[in-house]
Amino acid sequence: MMKQIIFYSLIISMLVSCGNKNDSGNKPVSDKKADSTPVIIKTPITENPYVPVDISPMDMTYFPVHYMVTKMESLNMQPPLARVIYSRPHLQGRHIFHEVLKYGQPWRLGANEATELDLYSDATIQGKKIKAGRYVLYCIPDENEWTIVLNGYIDSWGLKQEPSKDIARFTIPITKTNNSIEYFTMVFQGKGKQADLLMAWDNIEARLPISF
């Protein structure tokens, strides 16, 4: 009789103990709704596996202004009058003179490949007739004026001076502004057959008038 009592006591004790535990050892299910905040996974920045990314991006400017956008709306447009292709260096906390450029020393008017001016039509610059074609464009900066040079040594890197290929030189005044332009900028401003090729960087502006 005593053995039966002890046996049943053990059975009851085991049942009570199991009832106090959660099934499969899981935590109780919460009544709170799941967090709907999206999880942002940050991937590490890796180098471009195909070609190094240049810090001086290439840019292109047309005259007439916005020519390519307008062309998309009309398939019968005439060719543009001019185009400049150049790369855009930036200051990165420097000043244009004398930390980047030096007076009296030729500059490619950009970075990387030589800057090129495409004239789709014959043009006149400071009274000089310039035939349609492709030209390297560079300058020799001074404190109050820049000398702009057209050169025939196209498809070149940087500025390999070939004076024998210089086609024309133009002296233009510079203007000091209150601006601080981070990226070197070249853009045509004008309408009809008249345009200024504006060159601006830091607080300096220079304009080369062109007519067609």
Beta strands, then each sheet from edge to edge (+ up, - down):
strand 1: 58-63
strand 2: 82-87
strand 3: 116-119
strand 4: 123-125
strand 5: 128-130
strand 6: 133-141
strand 7: 145-151
strand 8: 166-191
strand 9: 194-211
sheet 1: 1+ 2- 3+ 6- 7+ 8- 9+
sheet 2: 4+ 5-
end
